[in-house]
């Protein structure tokens, strides 16, 4: 295949022209969002794959869908050796401050 016209162009979080082959994952996420909104339990979703296959793009798409449905959503990348509480504190603080500012 010609490298100039090949649609596969890996890059961190760069959206491809189409999320081909991802409809099942996106449908699972949509189902989970709808069930949670109705107060029902939903299956967890874990996105796994090799570097450059579109995990970040897929997670951004799910986040955008959640936000469009009224959810509060943030992206936080976990790093080796990092404690979960240390990763979440700045995100939660930012979200709470934003909420307080919008409420007043």
Secondary structure, DSSP 8 states (H G I E B T S, - for coil): --TTT-S----TT---S--TT-HHHHHHHHHHHHHHHTT-----------TTSSHHHHHHHHHHHHHHTT---------TT--HHHHHHHHHHHHHHHHHHHH-
